[in-house]
Amino acid sequence: MNKITKFFSDVKFEMNKVSWPKWDELKGSTFVVISFSIMVSLFLFFIDRILSTLMQVIL
């Protein structure tokens, strides 16, 4: 039981050290991640379409 209590005490201590982002920083980072994800998915979609068309022409 002492180990569990010490674990949660240590977790609480470490969580107090965490530097949490401000709301504006969080919104900005979220926008960047979503935008990048959309761009990568569109890029992969078009590459897949091109390669599948080439494979159909070749075979």
Buried (B, 14 or more C-beta within 10 A) or exposed (E): EEEEEEEEEEEEEEEEEEEEEEEEEEEEEEEEEEEEEEEEEEEEEEEEEEEEEEEEEEE
